[in-house]
């Protein structure tokens, strides 16, 4: 059965450009991306940037001079961690046979500091319960 392409999947070139932007300490213009990875040409980078903008993975940071020409500089709209979490959630939602408690239990089995993680989860769950209770009370009012 063919795998369905999730909306958070990236082509190799999209991932190349995203990685360059994630690793950069500042927003970059397209020509700077081609200088960082010389296997990329400007036409490819510009096409990839358009796709990443459409997907809202990157955003225009500013309009700057590149030599004597005004051009856009780009920065990631999602961090590498946010992207990984969203991809994971997308894959998790595709498989409706996996329950969240089973998923958490399985993840805990692979955790080095299981006790610490359980305590942290308990705090997060208590905070989440409090928020849900407050929301329910405001909905009733």
N, C-alpha and C positions, 0 to 999 in steps of 0.2 A: 504494500500500500504506500503510495507516495506521501512524503511528509509535506504537510501544509506549511507554507512559508509564513512565519509570524511577522507582524508589523515591525518588530524590533530586530529583525535579522539584518545583517550588513553584508554587502559584497566585500571581497578582499580589498578593493581600492577604497571603499568607504571606510573600512576598518583602518587602513593605512593612514588616511587623512585624519580620522578621529584620534588615532594614537598620537600623531604628530601634534594635534591641538591639545590633547590631554597632557602631553609631556612638556609643552611650551609654558614658560612662565608669563607669557603675554599673548594677546591676540595677534594673529598673523594674517598677512595678505596672501593671495594665491601664489604669487611669485616666490614668496619666502618658503612656502610649503614645497615647491619644486626644488629649491636649493637644499632643503633639509633631506629630501629623498629624491635623488637624481634619477630614479627609475620612473618617476612620475613626470609627465609633460604638462604644460600649462593648460592644454585643452582638456585633458583628463581631469585635472584638478578642478577646473571651472565647472565641468559637468557634474562631478561628484559633489562639489559645494552646493550646486543647485538642488540636487537630490537631498542632501543632508538638511538644507534649509526647509525644503518641502516637508520633510519628516519631523522638523523641529528638533533635530539633534544638535544643531549649531545655530548661532544667531550672529547678526551683524553687531559688532561692538562699536565701531566708529568708522568715519570716512576720513582717510589719511592720505598724505602724499606718498606716492611710491615714485621716487625721482621727481619728475615734474607733473605727474598725472595723479588725479584723485582716484582713490580706489577704496574698497571696503576692507576692513579687517574683521576677522571672524574669531569667535571663541565658542567652546562647547556650551550647549545649553543643559547638558546632562553630564555629570561626572562619570568616570569609569565605573564606580561602585553603583551609582543610580542606574546606569545602563544594565549592569549585571543583574541587579535586583529585578528590574522591570522585565528582562528577558526570562529570568527564572519564574517570575509570577505568570508571564504569558504561557510558558510551557506547563506550569502547574495547572493553570485554568483549562488547558486543553485536555488534561487527563483528569476527568471528574471522578475517577475511581479512587483517588488518593485523598484521604481526609487530612485536615490540618493537624489534628492531634497525632495521627500516625506519622505525618511528615516531621513534626517537631521531635517525636520520640526517636525516629531514625536519625535525625541530625544530631541529637544529644548523644547517641551511641558513639559518634565519631568525634566528640568534643573531648579535648584533653582535660579541661577544668570543668567537668560536668556539673559539679556542685555549685560552683560560682555562677555558671550560666543559668542553672535552675533558679537560683536566688534572684538573679537579674530579671529573668522571665517573670518570676512572681511579682516583682515590683512593677514591671511593665503591664502585667495583667491587672494588677490592682488599680493602676492609673487609668487603664483603658475602661475598666468597670465603672470607675468614678465618672469618667467622661460620658459613658453611655447612660448612667443613671441621671446625670445632670441634663442630658439631651432629652431623655424620656420625661423628666419632670417639666422641662420647658415646653415640650410638645403637648402635655396635658393642660398646662396653664393657658 
